[in-house]
Amino acid sequence: MTTPATTAPPPHRFWRAGVGHYRAAALLEQKEPGPADHLAGISAECALKAILIDFLGSQDNGNKAPMHPKTGNHGHVDKLWPQLAQLAQGRVGAALLPLIAHNPFAGWKVDHRYEDGSAIQAADLAVHIQMAQALCVLYDDARNGRI
């Protein structure tokens, strides 16, 4: 994307949600690992969906899961991640590839929100929060023409 920052389109609602979930996850990381991990996964998922919709050809379906003609509906981050290499294209896709080489969310499940968080490993939580932040930054960089 080559649009200068002064004329960049407004950020996608998924990205705004992703940033909010990332900030909440970072605040909760030390005190409430279960909710923090859940929020980090949702943050990464939202940022990825914004990237997929605004830069990689996915369709925004309102309150339903976005979809791509090649892969169908985009689910939660643990299921979405394996689709990313197939969909990555252009400059934004090239910037995404190093981040997606390994799936840090393979063991993350949206249903973990119903658990107390005692099984969350601090190292996994740190990676999830770090990845959520990196994806939010990647979207913002692409939207503002920095990649």
ROTOR-540443 format. One record per residue (C-alpha): residue number from 1; residue in three letters; x, z, y. Coordinates in pm, 1 decimal, padded with zeros to 6 digits, always signed. Each point is the difference from the previous one (the first is absolute). Example, Ala and Ser with C-alpha at 12.3 -4.5 7.8 and 13.67 -1.06 7.14 Angstrom:
2
+-----+------+----------+----------+----------+
: pos : code :     east :       up :    north :
+-----+------+----------+----------+----------+
:   1 :  ALA : +01230.0 : +00780.0 : -00450.0 :
:   2 :  SER : +00137.0 : -00066.0 : +00344.0 :
+-----+------+----------+----------+----------+
END
This chain:
147
+-----+------+----------+----------+----------+
: pos : code :     east :       up :    north :
+-----+------+----------+----------+----------+
:   1 :  MET : +00000.0 : +00000.0 : +00000.0 :
:   2 :  THR : +00147.1 : -00098.6 : +00331.6 :
:   3 :  THR : -00260.2 : +00141.0 : +00236.2 :
:   4 :  PRO : +00163.0 : +00211.1 : +00271.9 :
:   5 :  ALA : -00092.5 : +00368.5 : +00002.8 :
:   6 :  THR : -00195.2 : -00040.8 : +00323.8 :
:   7 :  THR : -00242.2 : -00245.5 : -00161.2 :
:   8 :  ALA : -00011.3 : +00139.9 : -00353.5 :
:   9 :  PRO : -00348.0 : +00023.2 : -00146.1 :
:  10 :  PRO : -00144.2 : +00347.9 : -00037.1 :
:  11 :  PRO : +00121.1 : +00174.1 : -00314.6 :
:  12 :  HIS : -00218.1 : -00021.3 : -00306.7 :
:  13 :  ARG : -00224.2 : +00299.7 : -00070.7 :
:  14 :  PHE : +00174.5 : +00047.0 : -00336.4 :
:  15 :  TRP : +00332.0 : +00046.1 : +00180.2 :
:  16 :  ARG : -00149.1 : +00252.7 : +00242.2 :
:  17 :  ALA : -00140.6 : +00192.8 : -00298.4 :
:  18 :  GLY : +00336.8 : -00025.8 : -00176.4 :
:  19 :  VAL : +00185.0 : +00148.6 : +00296.0 :
:  20 :  GLY : -00247.2 : +00288.3 : +00022.7 :
:  21 :  HIS : +00029.1 : +00075.4 : -00371.6 :
:  22 :  TYR : +00380.1 : -00019.8 : +00020.5 :
:  23 :  ARG : +00010.1 : +00250.8 : +00287.3 :
:  24 :  ALA : -00227.9 : +00239.4 : -00187.1 :
:  25 :  ALA : +00208.4 : -00033.9 : -00318.1 :
:  26 :  ALA : +00320.5 : +00075.5 : +00190.2 :
:  27 :  LEU : -00156.7 : +00311.0 : +00153.3 :
:  28 :  LEU : -00124.3 : +00126.0 : -00338.2 :
:  29 :  GLU : +00310.4 : -00087.3 : -00202.6 :
:  30 :  GLN : +00143.8 : +00352.9 : -00016.1 :
:  31 :  LYS : -00319.8 : +00205.1 : -00016.5 :
:  32 :  GLU : -00247.5 : -00209.6 : -00201.5 :
:  33 :  PRO : +00179.8 : -00248.6 : -00227.5 :
:  34 :  GLY : -00315.4 : -00118.1 : -00181.2 :
:  35 :  PRO : -00192.5 : -00109.3 : +00308.6 :
:  36 :  ALA : +00320.8 : -00128.6 : +00159.4 :
:  37 :  ASP : +00071.6 : -00224.1 : -00298.5 :
:  38 :  HIS : -00355.9 : -00128.5 : -00004.0 :
:  39 :  LEU : +00017.6 : -00081.3 : +00371.2 :
:  40 :  ALA : +00339.6 : -00169.9 : -00039.4 :
:  41 :  GLY : -00141.0 : -00227.3 : -00269.7 :
:  42 :  ILE : -00305.9 : -00084.9 : +00208.6 :
:  43 :  SER : +00225.6 : -00063.2 : +00300.1 :
:  44 :  ALA : +00218.7 : -00242.3 : -00194.9 :
:  45 :  GLU : -00309.9 : -00170.5 : -00137.9 :
:  46 :  CYS : -00151.8 : -00043.8 : +00346.4 :
:  47 :  ALA : +00323.1 : -00134.6 : +00148.8 :
:  48 :  LEU : +00039.6 : -00244.5 : -00289.0 :
:  49 :  LYS : -00357.4 : -00120.6 : +00036.7 :
:  50 :  ALA : +00056.5 : -00058.1 : +00372.1 :
:  51 :  ILE : +00315.6 : -00199.5 : -00081.3 :
:  52 :  LEU : -00182.0 : -00198.8 : -00265.9 :
:  53 :  ILE : -00295.0 : -00079.7 : +00227.4 :
:  54 :  ASP : +00187.4 : -00076.0 : +00320.9 :
:  55 :  PHE : +00304.9 : -00175.7 : -00143.5 :
:  56 :  LEU : -00036.9 : -00095.7 : -00365.7 :
:  57 :  GLY : -00337.3 : -00170.6 : -00032.4 :
:  58 :  SER : -00228.6 : +00274.1 : -00128.6 :
:  59 :  GLN : -00357.3 : +00023.1 : +00121.4 :
:  60 :  ASP : -00147.4 : +00302.7 : +00172.7 :
:  61 :  ASN : -00330.3 : +00078.8 : -00169.6 :
:  62 :  GLY : -00121.9 : +00268.5 : +00237.7 :
:  63 :  ASN : -00065.2 : +00318.9 : -00195.5 :
:  64 :  LYS : +00083.3 : -00162.6 : -00333.1 :
:  65 :  ALA : +00350.4 : -00041.0 : -00141.0 :
:  66 :  PRO : +00188.8 : -00288.4 : +00162.9 :
:  67 :  MET : +00078.7 : -00288.5 : -00229.5 :
:  68 :  HIS : +00241.9 : -00286.2 : -00038.9 :
:  69 :  PRO : -00086.1 : -00336.7 : -00157.7 :
:  70 :  LYS : +00291.5 : +00035.8 : -00246.4 :
:  71 :  THR : -00050.1 : +00359.3 : -00116.7 :
:  72 :  GLY : -00357.9 : +00097.2 : +00080.7 :
:  73 :  ASN : -00091.5 : +00339.6 : +00142.2 :
:  74 :  HIS : +00272.3 : +00232.8 : +00120.1 :
:  75 :  GLY : -00049.9 : +00342.8 : -00151.5 :
:  76 :  HIS : +00183.3 : +00324.1 : +00057.9 :
:  77 :  VAL : +00374.5 : +00000.0 : +00060.7 :
:  78 :  ASP : +00097.9 : +00058.3 : -00365.3 :
:  79 :  LYS : -00188.7 : -00316.4 : -00102.9 :
:  80 :  LEU : +00072.8 : -00196.0 : +00318.5 :
:  81 :  TRP : +00379.5 : +00037.8 : -00017.8 :
:  82 :  PRO : +00052.8 : -00231.1 : -00300.9 :
:  83 :  GLN : -00183.9 : -00279.3 : +00186.2 :
:  84 :  LEU : +00231.4 : +00009.8 : +00301.5 :
:  85 :  ALA : +00291.6 : -00208.8 : -00127.0 :
:  86 :  GLN : -00246.1 : -00274.4 : -00096.1 :
:  87 :  LEU : -00148.9 : -00001.4 : +00350.7 :
:  88 :  ALA : +00312.7 : +00045.0 : +00213.1 :
:  89 :  GLN : +00078.6 : -00309.8 : +00203.2 :
:  90 :  GLY : +00163.9 : -00087.9 : +00329.8 :
:  91 :  ARG : +00189.3 : +00240.5 : +00224.1 :
:  92 :  VAL : -00236.3 : +00292.6 : -00051.7 :
:  93 :  GLY : +00008.3 : -00050.1 : -00375.8 :
:  94 :  ALA : +00379.5 : -00018.3 : +00004.3 :
:  95 :  ALA : +00012.2 : +00327.6 : +00193.0 :
:  96 :  LEU : -00241.2 : +00153.2 : -00252.4 :
:  97 :  LEU : +00196.2 : -00100.9 : -00313.1 :
:  98 :  PRO : +00279.0 : +00260.8 : +00026.6 :
:  99 :  LEU : -00260.9 : +00273.7 : +00038.4 :
: 100 :  ILE : -00200.3 : -00109.9 : -00302.5 :
: 101 :  ALA : +00284.5 : -00060.9 : -00247.3 :
: 102 :  HIS : -00091.2 : +00331.2 : -00166.6 :
: 103 :  ASN : -00352.7 : +00144.3 : -00013.3 :
: 104 :  PRO : +00024.9 : +00361.0 : +00121.2 :
: 105 :  PHE : -00378.6 : +00032.7 : -00035.7 :
: 106 :  ALA : -00020.1 : -00092.0 : -00370.6 :
: 107 :  GLY : -00093.9 : +00359.1 : -00090.4 :
: 108 :  TRP : -00212.7 : +00062.1 : +00309.4 :
: 109 :  LYS : -00373.3 : +00002.8 : -00065.4 :
: 110 :  VAL : -00280.2 : +00030.6 : +00253.7 :
: 111 :  ASP : -00171.5 : +00242.3 : -00239.0 :
: 112 :  HIS : +00283.2 : +00250.6 : +00051.3 :
: 113 :  ARG : -00187.0 : +00105.4 : +00312.2 :
: 114 :  TYR : -00209.1 : +00218.1 : -00231.0 :
: 115 :  GLU : +00303.4 : +00191.6 : -00127.3 :
: 116 :  ASP : +00175.8 : +00297.9 : +00154.9 :
: 117 :  GLY : +00328.7 : -00183.6 : +00060.3 :
: 118 :  SER : +00212.6 : +00224.9 : -00219.8 :
: 119 :  ALA : +00122.9 : -00300.1 : -00201.9 :
: 120 :  ILE : +00131.0 : -00181.7 : +00309.1 :
: 121 :  GLN : +00378.3 : -00020.5 : +00001.6 :
: 122 :  ALA : +00161.6 : +00052.7 : +00340.9 :
: 123 :  ALA : +00223.7 : -00305.1 : -00050.3 :
: 124 :  ASP : -00298.5 : -00224.6 : -00079.9 :
: 125 :  LEU : -00190.6 : +00130.7 : +00300.5 :
: 126 :  ALA : +00297.6 : -00066.2 : +00228.0 :
: 127 :  VAL : +00027.2 : -00358.9 : -00127.2 :
: 128 :  HIS : -00374.3 : -00055.8 : +00044.4 :
: 129 :  ILE : +00008.4 : +00124.7 : +00357.4 :
: 130 :  GLN : +00313.4 : -00201.6 : +00076.1 :
: 131 :  MET : -00155.8 : -00317.2 : -00145.8 :
: 132 :  ALA : -00322.8 : +00053.8 : +00194.4 :
: 133 :  GLN : +00200.7 : +00024.5 : +00320.4 :
: 134 :  ALA : +00207.8 : -00309.0 : -00084.0 :
: 135 :  LEU : -00312.5 : -00207.7 : -00065.4 :
: 136 :  CYS : -00163.7 : +00112.9 : +00324.5 :
: 137 :  VAL : +00316.8 : -00093.3 : +00189.3 :
: 138 :  LEU : +00022.1 : -00337.0 : -00177.9 :
: 139 :  TYR : -00354.1 : -00087.8 : +00105.6 :
: 140 :  ASP : +00068.0 : +00102.9 : +00359.6 :
: 141 :  ASP : +00326.1 : -00196.7 : +00007.1 :
: 142 :  ALA : -00173.2 : -00311.1 : -00133.7 :
: 143 :  ARG : -00292.8 : +00033.8 : +00238.6 :
: 144 :  ASN : +00234.8 : +00032.0 : +00296.5 :
: 145 :  GLY : +00228.7 : -00287.8 : -00100.6 :
: 146 :  ARG : +00302.5 : +00211.2 : -00094.5 :
: 147 :  ILE : +00026.2 : -00168.9 : -00340.1 :
+-----+------+----------+----------+----------+
END
